[in-house]
C-alpha cells in the first residue's frame, strides 16, 4: 500500500502507528489467504529469478559481516538439526551430489589444484601421519590394488618408466652413486650371494647335462642292433 501524501508531515509516532496498522492488515490477509499468497509468490519468483538473484548478490555484498555472523549463530544453535538434515539429503541424493561435485571440480580444476598445493605445503606432517596410519591399517588392500593395477597396465607402466628414466638420467645416476656409496657392504654381500647361487645353479645344470648324456650313451650301448634284410 502506498504511503499517504501527508505521511512525511506526520510525527514519528504517527508514522510508526500507520506502519503497524498496515503490517497487521497484511498478516491477517496472509493468514486468511495462505494458499493464494503462496501461489502468487511462486509465480512472481518464477517470473523474476534474475532480479531476485541480483538483489541477493547486492545484499550479500553489502552485508557480508552481518550475514556471516547470523550464519555462525544459527549453525551454532542448530548444529544437530542441520547435521541430521544434511545426512538425510545426502542419503537421498547420492547420484545428484556426486554428479554436481564432478562437474564443479571439472569446471574449477585449477582452483582445486591450487588449494591442494597450499594445503599440502602447510600440512606436511599431518598428511604424512595420515598416510602412514592408512597404509599400516590397509596393507593387504593396498597390495592387492597395486597388483591389479600393474597387471592391467603393464605397457603403460613400462612406457612411463622409460620416459622417466630418459628425462631423469642424471638424477637416477646420482641417486645410484649415493646408494652404492652408502651401502657398499650390503651390495657386496648381495653380489656374493648372487654369484654363489649362480655357480650352484650352473653346477646343477652341468650335472644334469652329464647325467642325461651318460644315460643316452648307456641306452645306445645296451640297445641291440636291428637286423637288416
Residue frames as a rotation matrix with the C-alpha (Angstrom) as fourth column:
UNK 1
0.575 0.818 0.000 0.00
0.818 -0.575 0.000 0.00
0.000 0.000 -1.000 0.00
UNK 2
-0.128 -0.607 0.784 1.26
0.554 -0.700 -0.451 3.46
0.823 0.376 0.426 -0.95
UNK 3
-0.618 -0.166 -0.768 2.01
0.765 -0.354 -0.539 5.92
-0.182 -0.920 0.346 1.81
UNK 4
0.549 0.825 -0.130 -0.47
0.789 -0.564 -0.243 8.77
-0.274 0.031 -0.961 2.37
UNK 5
0.379 -0.399 0.835 0.54
0.530 -0.646 -0.549 12.08
0.759 0.651 -0.034 0.77
UNK 6
0.585 -0.089 0.806 0.85
-0.520 -0.804 0.288 13.75
0.622 -0.588 -0.516 4.18
UNK 7
0.809 -0.232 -0.539 2.97
0.450 0.835 0.316 10.87
0.377 -0.498 0.781 5.58
UNK 8
-0.152 -0.987 0.059 6.17
0.749 -0.154 -0.645 12.95
0.645 -0.054 0.762 5.75
UNK 9
-0.289 0.106 0.951 4.38
-0.363 -0.932 -0.006 15.63
0.886 -0.347 0.308 7.80
UNK 10
0.763 0.604 -0.230 3.31
-0.056 0.416 0.908 13.16
0.644 -0.680 0.351 10.48
UNK 11
0.339 -0.619 0.708 5.12
-0.938 -0.164 0.306 12.71
-0.073 -0.768 -0.637 13.75
UNK 12
-0.618 -0.664 -0.421 7.36
-0.681 0.720 -0.137 9.61
0.394 0.202 -0.897 14.12
UNK 13
-0.753 0.399 0.523 4.75
-0.223 0.594 -0.773 8.06
-0.619 -0.699 -0.358 16.41
UNK 14
0.304 0.910 -0.283 2.01
-0.583 -0.058 -0.810 8.51
-0.754 0.411 0.513 13.78
UNK 15
0.085 -0.364 -0.928 4.23
-0.956 0.232 -0.178 7.05
0.280 0.902 -0.328 11.05
UNK 16
-0.883 -0.468 0.042 5.06
-0.452 0.822 -0.346 4.01
0.128 -0.324 -0.937 13.23
UNK 17
-0.387 0.834 0.395 1.38
-0.273 0.305 -0.912 3.51
-0.881 -0.461 0.110 14.06
UNK 18
0.446 0.536 -0.717 0.49
-0.829 -0.056 -0.557 3.58
-0.339 0.842 0.419 10.36
UNK 19
-0.336 -0.664 -0.668 3.24
-0.824 0.551 -0.134 1.02
0.457 0.506 -0.732 9.57
UNK 20
-0.913 0.009 0.408 2.00
-0.268 0.740 -0.617 -1.27
-0.307 -0.672 -0.673 12.35
UNK 21
0.035 0.999 -0.006 -1.57
-0.501 0.013 -0.865 -0.97
-0.865 0.033 0.501 11.07
UNK 22
0.366 0.033 -0.930 -0.53
-0.923 0.136 -0.359 -1.93
0.115 0.990 0.080 7.53
UNK 23
-0.687 -0.691 -0.227 1.62
-0.635 0.722 -0.275 -4.82
0.354 -0.044 -0.934 8.86
UNK 24
-0.654 0.520 0.550 -1.35
-0.272 0.516 -0.812 -6.14
-0.706 -0.681 -0.196 10.86
UNK 25
0.402 0.812 -0.424 -3.64
-0.696 -0.030 -0.717 -5.92
-0.595 0.583 0.553 7.82
UNK 26
0.017 -0.502 -0.865 -1.01
-0.908 0.355 -0.224 -7.82
0.419 0.788 -0.450 5.80
UNK 27
-0.892 -0.365 0.268 -0.70
-0.451 0.765 -0.459 -10.54
-0.038 -0.530 -0.847 8.45
UNK 28
-0.225 0.901 0.371 -4.47
-0.336 0.286 -0.897 -11.04
-0.915 -0.327 0.238 8.59
UNK 29
0.487 0.399 -0.777 -4.75
-0.842 -0.021 -0.538 -11.17
-0.231 0.917 0.326 4.81
UNK 30
-0.348 -0.718 -0.603 -1.90
-0.801 0.562 -0.207 -13.71
0.487 0.410 -0.771 4.53
UNK 31
-0.846 0.052 0.530 -3.41
-0.359 0.679 -0.640 -15.85
-0.393 -0.732 -0.556 7.30
UNK 32
0.055 0.974 0.220 -6.83
-0.243 0.227 -0.943 -15.98
-0.968 -0.002 0.249 5.62
UNK 33
0.884 0.222 -0.411 -5.45
-0.436 0.074 -0.897 -16.39
-0.169 0.972 0.162 2.08
UNK 34
0.211 -0.898 0.386 -2.39
-0.404 0.280 0.871 -18.59
-0.890 -0.339 -0.303 2.66
UNK 35
0.091 -0.155 0.984 -2.71
0.658 0.751 0.058 -20.73
-0.747 0.642 0.170 -0.48
UNK 36
0.853 0.308 0.421 -3.42
0.521 -0.549 -0.654 -17.74
0.030 0.777 -0.629 -2.69
UNK 37
0.798 -0.595 -0.095 -0.45
-0.531 -0.770 0.355 -15.80
-0.284 -0.233 -0.930 -1.26
UNK 38
0.061 -0.799 0.598 1.93
-0.116 0.590 0.799 -18.75
-0.991 -0.119 -0.056 -1.63
UNK 39
0.287 0.123 0.950 0.86
0.836 0.452 -0.312 -19.33
-0.468 0.883 0.027 -5.24
UNK 40
0.987 0.087 0.136 1.26
0.140 -0.883 -0.448 -15.63
0.081 0.461 -0.884 -6.02
UNK 41
0.513 -0.858 0.027 4.76
-0.594 -0.332 0.733 -15.65
-0.620 -0.392 -0.679 -4.53
UNK 42
0.024 -0.493 0.870 5.75
0.356 0.817 0.453 -18.72
-0.934 0.299 0.195 -6.56
UNK 43
0.608 0.286 0.741 4.58
0.788 -0.099 -0.608 -17.13
-0.101 0.953 -0.286 -9.80
UNK 44
0.968 -0.249 -0.020 6.34
-0.249 -0.967 -0.054 -13.86
-0.006 0.057 -0.998 -9.03
UNK 45
0.278 -0.918 0.282 9.60
-0.433 0.142 0.890 -15.58
-0.857 -0.370 -0.358 -8.10
UNK 46
0.127 -0.181 0.975 9.47
0.662 0.747 0.052 -17.73
-0.738 0.639 0.215 -11.24
UNK 47
0.735 0.250 0.631 8.97
0.661 -0.474 -0.582 -14.64
0.153 0.844 -0.513 -13.38
UNK 48
0.823 -0.409 0.395 11.71
-0.404 -0.909 -0.099 -12.65
0.400 -0.079 -0.913 -11.61
UNK 49
0.840 -0.504 -0.203 14.51
0.542 0.753 0.372 -15.16
-0.035 -0.423 0.906 -10.95
UNK 50
0.000 -0.904 0.427 17.28
0.813 -0.248 -0.526 -12.96
0.582 0.347 0.736 -12.31
UNK 51
0.168 0.153 0.974 16.01
-0.241 -0.952 0.191 -9.90
0.956 -0.266 -0.123 -10.46
UNK 52
0.956 0.232 0.182 15.85
-0.238 0.240 0.941 -11.84
0.174 -0.943 0.285 -7.16
UNK 53
0.586 -0.802 -0.113 19.33
0.807 0.591 -0.011 -13.29
0.076 -0.085 0.994 -7.72
UNK 54
-0.107 -0.624 0.774 20.75
0.473 -0.717 -0.512 -9.83
0.874 0.311 0.372 -8.40
UNK 55
0.485 0.364 0.795 19.09
-0.491 -0.639 0.592 -8.41
0.724 -0.677 -0.132 -5.28
UNK 56
0.986 -0.115 -0.123 20.51
0.168 0.667 0.726 -11.31
-0.002 -0.736 0.677 -3.28
UNK 57
0.234 -0.960 0.151 24.02
0.899 0.155 -0.410 -10.71
0.370 0.232 0.900 -4.59
UNK 58
-0.076 -0.217 0.973 23.81
0.043 -0.976 -0.214 -6.98
0.996 0.026 0.083 -3.86
UNK 59
0.754 0.422 0.504 22.50
-0.471 -0.189 0.862 -7.57
0.458 -0.887 0.056 -0.34
UNK 60
0.856 -0.468 -0.217 25.16
0.516 0.766 0.383 -10.22
-0.013 -0.440 0.898 0.38
UNK 61
0.007 -0.899 0.437 27.94
0.762 -0.278 -0.584 -7.93
0.647 0.337 0.684 -0.86
UNK 62
-0.075 0.029 0.997 26.70
-0.251 -0.968 0.009 -5.03
0.965 -0.250 0.080 1.26
UNK 63
0.498 0.364 0.787 26.06
-0.839 -0.026 0.543 -7.11
0.218 -0.931 0.293 4.40
UNK 64
0.143 -0.514 -0.846 28.82
-0.237 0.812 -0.533 -9.74
0.961 0.277 -0.005 4.34
UNK 65
-0.833 -0.530 0.157 29.75
-0.245 0.099 -0.964 -9.40
0.496 -0.842 -0.212 8.01
UNK 66
-0.325 0.811 0.487 26.13
-0.923 -0.160 -0.349 -9.32
-0.205 -0.563 0.801 9.17
UNK 67
0.571 0.553 -0.606 25.26
-0.717 0.696 -0.040 -12.44
0.400 0.457 0.794 7.16
UNK 68
-0.184 -0.744 -0.643 28.39
-0.139 0.667 -0.732 -14.31
0.973 -0.045 -0.226 8.31
UNK 69
-0.855 -0.104 0.508 27.59
-0.496 -0.121 -0.860 -13.53
0.151 -0.987 0.052 11.95
UNK 70
0.101 0.978 0.184 23.97
-0.979 0.131 -0.155 -14.64
-0.176 -0.165 0.971 11.52
UNK 71
0.473 0.041 -0.880 25.07
-0.484 0.846 -0.221 -17.90
0.736 0.531 0.420 9.87
UNK 72
-0.599 -0.767 -0.231 27.57
-0.171 0.404 -0.899 -18.65
0.782 -0.499 -0.373 12.65
UNK 73
-0.699 0.387 0.602 24.98
-0.694 -0.163 -0.701 -18.05
-0.174 -0.907 0.383 15.34
UNK 74
0.362 0.904 -0.229 22.32
-0.932 0.351 -0.088 -20.08
0.001 0.245 0.969 13.52
UNK 75
0.229 -0.352 -0.907 24.67
-0.319 0.854 -0.412 -23.03
0.920 0.384 0.083 12.86
UNK 76
-0.806 -0.577 0.132 25.89
-0.279 0.173 -0.945 -22.98
0.522 -0.798 -0.301 16.48
UNK 77
-0.508 0.693 0.512 22.31
-0.779 -0.116 -0.616 -23.03
-0.368 -0.712 0.599 17.78
UNK 78
0.594 0.804 -0.013 21.10
-0.699 0.508 -0.503 -25.72
-0.398 0.308 0.864 15.35
UNK 79
-0.367 -0.892 -0.262 24.16
-0.914 0.294 0.279 -27.94
-0.172 0.342 -0.924 14.83
UNK 80
-0.705 0.114 0.700 22.40
-0.047 0.977 -0.206 -31.28
-0.708 -0.178 -0.684 15.43
UNK 81
0.355 0.935 0.014 19.35
0.060 -0.008 -0.998 -30.33
-0.933 0.355 -0.058 13.38
UNK 82
0.517 -0.214 -0.829 21.43
-0.805 -0.451 -0.385 -29.18
-0.292 0.867 -0.405 10.40
UNK 83
-0.610 -0.789 0.072 23.73
-0.739 0.600 0.306 -32.24
-0.285 0.134 -0.949 10.55
UNK 84
-0.427 0.546 0.721 20.75
0.184 0.833 -0.522 -34.59
-0.885 -0.090 -0.456 10.51
UNK 85
0.623 0.681 -0.386 19.18
-0.181 -0.355 -0.917 -32.67
-0.761 0.641 -0.098 7.64
UNK 86
0.106 -0.694 -0.712 22.42
-0.978 -0.203 0.052 -32.89
-0.181 0.691 -0.700 5.65
UNK 87
-0.760 -0.390 0.521 22.70
-0.370 0.917 0.146 -36.65
-0.535 -0.082 -0.841 6.27
UNK 88
0.027 0.876 0.482 19.15
0.269 0.458 -0.847 -37.26
-0.963 0.152 -0.223 5.07
UNK 89
0.699 0.220 -0.681 19.62
-0.494 -0.540 -0.682 -35.12
-0.517 0.813 -0.269 1.97
UNK 90
-0.257 -0.898 -0.358 22.95
-0.945 0.156 0.288 -36.78
-0.202 0.412 -0.889 1.13
UNK 91
-0.671 0.045 0.740 21.44
-0.071 0.990 -0.125 -40.27
-0.738 -0.136 -0.661 1.56
UNK 92
0.290 0.911 0.292 18.52
0.349 0.183 -0.919 -39.41
-0.891 0.368 -0.265 -0.73
UNK 93
0.955 0.072 -0.287 20.57
-0.202 -0.552 -0.809 -37.61
-0.216 0.831 -0.512 -3.39
UNK 94
0.294 -0.914 0.281 23.86
0.171 0.340 0.925 -39.52
-0.940 -0.224 0.257 -3.71
UNK 95
0.023 -0.273 0.962 23.92
0.963 0.265 0.052 -39.56
-0.269 0.925 0.269 -7.52
UNK 96
0.788 0.352 0.505 22.88
0.489 -0.856 -0.166 -35.92
0.374 0.377 -0.847 -7.81
UNK 97
0.863 -0.495 -0.099 25.56
-0.245 -0.581 0.776 -34.80
-0.442 -0.646 -0.623 -5.34
UNK 98
0.117 -0.852 0.510 28.26
0.439 0.505 0.743 -36.94
-0.891 0.137 0.433 -6.98
UNK 99
0.235 0.053 0.971 27.40
0.968 -0.103 -0.229 -35.52
0.087 0.993 -0.075 -10.42
UNK 100
0.961 0.161 0.225 27.41
0.141 -0.985 0.104 -31.94
0.239 -0.069 -0.969 -9.11
UNK 101
0.622 -0.782 -0.033 30.80
-0.140 -0.153 0.978 -32.47
-0.770 -0.604 -0.205 -7.45
UNK 102
0.010 -0.615 0.788 32.30
0.790 0.488 0.371 -33.95
-0.613 0.619 0.491 -10.62
UNK 103
0.448 0.245 0.860 31.03
0.807 -0.524 -0.271 -31.08
0.385 0.815 -0.433 -12.75
UNK 104
0.998 -0.057 0.033 32.14
-0.066 -0.880 0.471 -28.46
0.002 -0.472 -0.881 -10.20
UNK 105
0.382 -0.915 0.128 35.64
0.097 0.178 0.979 -29.96
-0.919 -0.361 0.157 -9.87
UNK 106
0.024 -0.341 0.940 35.96
0.956 0.284 0.078 -30.20
-0.293 0.896 0.333 -13.65
UNK 107
0.623 0.305 0.720 34.97
0.574 -0.804 -0.156 -26.54
0.531 0.511 -0.676 -14.03
UNK 108
0.839 -0.320 0.440 37.32
-0.503 -0.765 0.403 -25.42
0.208 -0.559 -0.803 -11.24
UNK 109
0.793 -0.533 -0.295 40.27
0.499 0.846 -0.187 -27.78
0.349 0.001 0.937 -11.74
UNK 110
-0.096 -0.899 0.428 42.94
0.335 -0.434 -0.836 -25.09
0.937 0.063 0.343 -11.37
UNK 111
0.151 0.252 0.956 41.33
-0.726 -0.628 0.280 -23.68
0.671 -0.736 0.089 -8.24
UNK 112
0.961 0.245 0.127 41.22
-0.268 0.727 0.632 -27.13
0.062 -0.642 0.765 -6.60
UNK 113
0.521 -0.841 -0.148 44.80
0.626 0.494 -0.604 -27.86
0.581 0.222 0.783 -7.65
UNK 114
-0.195 -0.587 0.786 45.99
-0.126 -0.779 -0.614 -24.62
0.973 -0.219 0.078 -6.05
UNK 115
0.474 0.454 0.755 44.05
-0.805 -0.124 0.580 -25.35
0.357 -0.883 0.306 -2.85
UNK 116
0.970 -0.129 -0.206 45.54
0.174 0.961 0.216 -28.86
0.170 -0.245 0.954 -2.71
UNK 117
0.144 -0.981 0.127 49.06
0.519 -0.035 -0.854 -27.48
0.842 0.189 0.505 -3.16
UNK 118
-0.143 -0.150 0.978 48.56
-0.547 -0.812 -0.204 -24.88
0.825 -0.564 0.034 -0.42
UNK 119
0.761 0.491 0.424 47.06
-0.626 0.383 0.680 -27.45
0.171 -0.783 0.598 1.97
UNK 120
0.814 -0.501 -0.296 49.85
0.455 0.865 -0.212 -29.95
0.362 0.038 0.931 1.29
UNK 121
-0.059 -0.894 0.444 52.53
0.252 -0.444 -0.860 -27.29
0.966 0.061 0.252 1.82
UNK 122
-0.223 0.020 0.975 51.08
-0.745 -0.648 -0.157 -26.19
0.629 -0.761 0.160 5.17
UNK 123
0.540 0.484 0.689 50.20
-0.816 0.501 0.288 -29.69
-0.205 -0.718 0.666 6.48
UNK 124
-0.011 -0.645 -0.764 53.18
-0.746 0.514 -0.423 -31.85
0.666 0.566 -0.486 5.54
UNK 125
-0.882 -0.400 0.251 53.46
-0.454 0.576 -0.680 -33.70
0.127 -0.714 -0.689 8.86
UNK 126
-0.225 0.897 0.381 49.72
-0.649 0.154 -0.745 -34.16
-0.727 -0.415 0.547 9.23
UNK 127
0.555 0.421 -0.718 49.37
-0.831 0.320 -0.454 -35.64
0.038 0.849 0.528 5.73
UNK 128
-0.323 -0.774 -0.545 52.38
-0.640 0.602 -0.477 -37.91
0.697 0.195 -0.690 6.23
UNK 129
-0.834 0.042 0.550 50.95
-0.479 0.439 -0.760 -39.21
-0.274 -0.897 -0.346 9.52
UNK 130
0.206 0.978 0.039 47.54
-0.727 0.179 -0.662 -39.85
-0.655 0.108 0.748 7.94
UNK 131
0.384 -0.144 -0.912 49.23
-0.814 0.413 -0.408 -41.69
0.435 0.899 0.041 5.08
UNK 132
-0.700 -0.709 -0.081 51.26
-0.557 0.614 -0.559 -43.85
0.446 -0.346 -0.825 7.47
UNK 133
-0.555 0.567 0.609 48.18
-0.523 0.331 -0.786 -44.78
-0.647 -0.754 0.112 9.51
UNK 134
0.481 0.786 -0.389 46.15
-0.791 0.198 -0.579 -45.66
-0.378 0.586 0.717 6.39
UNK 135
0.121 -0.528 -0.841 48.95
-0.747 0.509 -0.427 -47.76
0.653 0.680 -0.333 4.89
UNK 136
-0.834 -0.457 0.308 49.51
-0.535 0.535 -0.654 -49.55
0.134 -0.710 -0.691 8.19
UNK 137
-0.359 0.792 0.494 45.81
-0.449 0.318 -0.835 -50.40
-0.818 -0.522 0.242 8.51
UNK 138
0.706 0.696 -0.135 45.30
-0.400 0.234 -0.886 -51.37
-0.585 0.679 0.443 4.86
UNK 139
-0.317 -0.946 -0.073 48.48
-0.635 0.155 0.757 -53.21
-0.705 0.286 -0.649 3.78
UNK 140
-0.545 0.127 0.829 46.69
0.408 0.904 0.130 -56.13
-0.732 0.409 -0.544 2.15
UNK 141
0.551 0.834 0.037 44.13
0.507 -0.299 -0.808 -53.92
-0.663 0.464 -0.587 0.43
UNK 142
0.536 -0.429 -0.727 46.83
-0.593 -0.805 0.038 -51.61
-0.601 0.411 -0.685 -0.97
UNK 143
-0.555 -0.794 0.249 48.98
-0.412 0.522 0.746 -54.55
-0.723 0.311 -0.617 -2.13
UNK 144
-0.229 0.560 0.796 46.00
0.652 0.696 -0.301 -56.13
-0.723 0.450 -0.525 -3.89
UNK 145
0.784 0.511 -0.353 45.07
0.146 -0.704 -0.695 -52.85
-0.604 0.493 -0.626 -5.60
UNK 146
0.133 -0.846 -0.515 48.70
-0.742 -0.430 0.514 -52.43
-0.657 0.314 -0.686 -6.71
UNK 147
-0.642 -0.358 0.678 48.83
0.049 0.863 0.502 -55.97
-0.766 0.355 -0.536 -8.15
UNK 148
0.223 0.828 0.514 45.59
0.719 0.217 -0.660 -55.49
-0.658 0.517 -0.547 -10.07
UNK 149
0.778 0.051 -0.626 46.71
-0.229 -0.905 -0.359 -52.12
-0.584 0.423 -0.693 -11.44
UNK 150
-0.212 -0.955 -0.207 50.13
-0.692 -0.003 0.722 -53.42
-0.690 0.296 -0.660 -12.51
UNK 151
-0.500 0.094 0.861 48.55
0.394 0.910 0.129 -56.46
-0.771 0.404 -0.492 -14.18
UNK 152
0.454 0.821 0.346 46.08
0.731 -0.121 -0.672 -54.31
-0.510 0.558 -0.654 -16.10
UNK 153
0.981 -0.074 -0.179 48.59
-0.141 -0.908 -0.395 -51.58
-0.134 0.413 -0.901 -17.05
UNK 154
0.433 -0.872 0.226 51.91
0.600 0.467 0.650 -53.33
-0.672 -0.146 0.726 -17.79
UNK 155
0.043 -0.417 0.908 52.55
0.965 -0.217 -0.145 -51.45
0.258 0.883 0.393 -21.05
UNK 156
0.718 0.310 0.624 51.50
0.191 -0.949 0.252 -48.10
0.670 -0.061 -0.740 -19.62
UNK 157
0.920 -0.390 -0.031 53.77
-0.029 -0.146 0.989 -48.52
-0.390 -0.909 -0.146 -16.57
UNK 158
0.220 -0.877 0.426 56.71
0.825 0.401 0.398 -49.65
-0.520 0.264 0.812 -18.73
UNK 159
0.196 -0.083 0.977 56.26
0.779 -0.591 -0.207 -46.62
0.595 0.802 -0.051 -21.01
UNK 160
0.923 0.166 0.348 56.07
-0.072 -0.813 0.577 -44.25
0.379 -0.558 -0.739 -18.04
UNK 161
0.710 -0.704 -0.007 59.23
0.266 0.259 0.929 -45.81
-0.652 -0.661 0.371 -16.60
UNK 162
0.071 -0.685 0.725 61.09
0.993 0.117 0.013 -45.42
-0.094 0.719 0.688 -19.92
UNK 163
0.443 0.169 0.880 60.06
0.434 -0.900 -0.045 -41.77
0.785 0.402 -0.472 -20.22
UNK 164
0.993 -0.053 0.107 61.03
-0.119 -0.473 0.873 -41.04
0.004 -0.880 -0.476 -16.62
UNK 165
0.465 -0.873 0.147 64.43
0.562 0.419 0.713 -42.70
-0.684 -0.248 0.686 -16.98
UNK 166
0.080 -0.415 0.907 65.07
0.965 -0.196 -0.175 -40.87
0.250 0.889 0.384 -20.24
UNK 167
0.446 0.180 0.877 64.22
0.189 -0.976 0.104 -37.46
0.875 0.120 -0.469 -18.80
UNK 168
0.826 -0.136 0.547 65.91
-0.555 -0.368 0.746 -38.02
0.100 -0.920 -0.379 -15.42
UNK 169
0.673 -0.598 -0.435 69.08
0.288 0.754 -0.591 -39.90
0.681 0.273 0.680 -16.38
UNK 170
-0.293 -0.850 0.439 71.40
-0.122 -0.422 -0.899 -37.65
0.948 -0.317 0.019 -14.36
UNK 171
0.049 0.424 0.905 69.16
-0.949 -0.261 0.174 -37.70
0.310 -0.867 0.389 -11.31
UNK 172
0.938 0.335 -0.092 68.90
-0.308 0.924 0.225 -41.51
0.160 -0.182 0.970 -11.39
UNK 173
0.368 -0.887 -0.279 72.68
0.332 0.405 -0.852 -41.91
0.869 0.221 0.443 -11.88
UNK 174
-0.367 -0.489 0.791 73.35
-0.499 -0.615 -0.611 -39.58
0.785 -0.619 -0.018 -8.92
UNK 175
0.439 0.626 0.644 70.89
-0.893 0.228 0.387 -41.45
0.095 -0.746 0.660 -6.74
UNK 176
0.907 -0.131 -0.400 72.52
0.057 0.980 -0.193 -44.75
0.417 0.152 0.896 -7.73
UNK 177
-0.043 -0.996 0.079 76.00
0.112 -0.083 -0.990 -43.43
0.993 -0.034 0.115 -6.88
UNK 178
-0.257 0.016 0.966 74.84
-0.842 -0.495 -0.216 -42.21
0.475 -0.869 0.141 -3.47
UNK 179
0.759 0.603 0.246 73.10
-0.649 0.667 0.366 -45.50
0.057 -0.438 0.897 -2.71
UNK 180
0.697 -0.555 -0.453 76.14
0.271 0.790 -0.551 -47.55
0.664 0.261 0.701 -3.71
UNK 181
-0.287 -0.842 0.456 78.45
-0.168 -0.425 -0.890 -45.34
0.943 -0.332 -0.019 -1.62
UNK 182
-0.187 0.303 0.934 76.20
-0.955 -0.280 -0.100 -45.67
0.231 -0.911 0.342 1.43
UNK 183
0.649 0.537 0.538 75.58
-0.643 0.765 0.012 -49.43
-0.405 -0.354 0.843 1.04
UNK 184
-0.018 -0.756 -0.655 78.88
-0.930 0.253 -0.267 -50.94
0.367 0.604 -0.707 -0.13
UNK 185
-0.796 -0.322 0.512 78.83
-0.540 0.759 -0.364 -53.80
-0.271 -0.566 -0.778 2.38
UNK 186
0.015 0.918 0.396 75.21
-0.312 0.380 -0.870 -54.66
-0.950 -0.111 0.293 1.67
UNK 187
0.650 0.201 -0.733 75.76
-0.744 -0.029 -0.668 -54.61
-0.155 0.979 0.131 -2.12
UNK 188
-0.355 -0.872 -0.336 78.94
-0.884 0.430 -0.182 -56.73
0.303 0.232 -0.924 -1.83
UNK 189
-0.685 0.150 0.713 77.10
-0.372 0.769 -0.519 -59.30
-0.626 -0.621 -0.471 0.28
UNK 190
0.427 0.904 0.005 74.20
-0.376 0.182 -0.909 -59.44
-0.823 0.386 0.418 -2.16
UNK 191
0.389 -0.380 -0.839 76.66
-0.908 -0.006 -0.419 -59.85
0.154 0.925 -0.347 -5.05
UNK 192
-0.704 -0.692 0.160 78.44
-0.710 0.682 -0.176 -62.74
0.012 -0.237 -0.971 -3.28
UNK 193
-0.332 0.672 0.662 75.14
-0.222 0.627 -0.747 -64.47
-0.917 -0.395 -0.059 -2.59
UNK 194
0.640 0.598 -0.482 74.02
-0.567 -0.056 -0.822 -63.99
-0.519 0.799 0.303 -6.19
UNK 195
0.034 -0.722 -0.691 77.31
-0.946 0.200 -0.255 -65.31
0.322 0.663 -0.676 -7.60
UNK 196
-0.789 -0.293 0.540 77.24
-0.513 0.798 -0.316 -68.32
-0.338 -0.527 -0.780 -5.23
UNK 197
0.071 0.913 0.403 73.68
-0.203 0.409 -0.890 -69.10
-0.976 -0.018 0.215 -6.26
UNK 198
0.612 0.098 -0.785 74.62
-0.773 -0.136 -0.619 -68.71
-0.167 0.986 -0.007 -9.92
UNK 199
-0.449 -0.850 -0.277 77.57
-0.867 0.489 -0.095 -71.09
0.216 0.197 -0.956 -9.54
UNK 200
-0.632 0.273 0.725 75.39
-0.284 0.788 -0.546 -73.63
-0.721 -0.551 -0.421 -7.77
UNK 201
0.472 0.878 -0.080 72.78
-0.342 0.099 -0.935 -73.41
-0.812 0.469 0.347 -10.50
UNK 202
0.342 -0.438 -0.832 75.44
-0.928 -0.019 -0.371 -73.76
0.147 0.899 -0.413 -13.22
UNK 203
-0.736 -0.643 0.209 76.93
-0.674 0.725 -0.142 -76.80
-0.060 -0.245 -0.968 -11.46
UNK 204
-0.262 0.733 0.627 73.48
-0.169 0.605 -0.778 -78.36
-0.950 -0.310 -0.035 -11.10
UNK 205
0.653 0.501 -0.568 72.74
-0.603 -0.110 -0.790 -77.71
-0.459 0.858 0.230 -14.78
UNK 206
-0.090 -0.795 -0.600 76.07
-0.956 0.238 -0.172 -79.25
0.280 0.558 -0.782 -15.81
UNK 207
-0.740 -0.152 0.655 75.43
-0.468 0.816 -0.339 -82.28
-0.483 -0.558 -0.675 -13.58
UNK 208
0.185 0.911 0.369 72.04
-0.158 0.398 -0.903 -82.92
-0.970 0.109 0.218 -15.13
UNK 209
0.560 -0.078 -0.825 73.51
-0.825 -0.142 -0.546 -82.50
-0.074 0.987 -0.144 -18.63
UNK 210
-0.519 -0.841 -0.155 76.21
-0.838 0.536 -0.105 -85.06
0.171 0.075 -0.982 -17.83
UNK 211
-0.539 0.408 0.737 73.64
-0.252 0.756 -0.603 -87.44
-0.804 -0.511 -0.305 -16.33
UNK 212
0.559 0.803 -0.206 71.50
-0.399 0.042 -0.916 -87.09
-0.727 0.594 0.344 -19.42
UNK 213
0.258 -0.553 -0.792 74.45
-0.943 0.035 -0.331 -87.69
0.211 0.833 -0.512 -21.72
UNK 214
-0.755 -0.562 0.339 75.54
-0.638 0.748 -0.181 -90.76
-0.152 -0.352 -0.923 -19.71
UNK 215
-0.132 0.801 0.584 72.02
-0.198 0.556 -0.807 -92.13
-0.971 -0.223 0.085 -19.87
UNK 216
0.686 0.363 -0.631 71.89
-0.649 -0.089 -0.756 -91.65
-0.330 0.928 0.175 -23.62
UNK 217
-0.204 -0.857 -0.474 75.28
-0.932 0.318 -0.175 -93.42
0.301 0.406 -0.863 -24.04
UNK 218
-0.726 -0.031 0.687 74.15
-0.432 0.798 -0.420 -96.25
-0.536 -0.602 -0.592 -21.77
UNK 219
0.319 0.925 0.207 70.95
-0.267 0.297 -0.917 -96.68
-0.910 0.237 0.341 -23.75
UNK 220
0.541 -0.169 -0.824 72.89
-0.841 -0.091 -0.533 -96.61
0.015 0.981 -0.191 -27.02
UNK 221
-0.565 -0.821 -0.086 75.35
-0.810 0.571 -0.132 -99.31
0.158 -0.005 -0.987 -25.86
UNK 222
-0.708 0.309 0.635 72.70
-0.213 0.764 -0.609 -101.57
-0.674 -0.566 -0.475 -24.39
UNK 223
0.310 0.886 -0.345 70.35
-0.637 -0.076 -0.767 -101.26
-0.706 0.457 0.541 -27.36
UNK 224
-0.062 -0.323 0.944 70.52
0.384 0.865 0.321 -104.39
-0.921 0.383 0.071 -29.69
UNK 225
-0.774 -0.290 -0.563 71.36
-0.387 -0.487 0.783 -103.82
-0.501 0.824 0.265 -33.31
UNK 226
0.334 0.943 0.015 68.48
-0.477 0.182 -0.860 -104.12
-0.813 0.280 0.511 -35.72
UNK 227
-0.297 -0.402 0.866 68.75
0.462 0.734 0.499 -106.77
-0.836 0.548 -0.032 -38.41
UNK 228
-0.169 0.194 -0.966 68.83
-0.725 -0.689 -0.012 -105.55
-0.668 0.699 0.257 -42.00
UNK 229
0.380 0.358 0.853 67.40
0.280 0.834 -0.475 -107.52
-0.881 0.419 0.217 -44.88
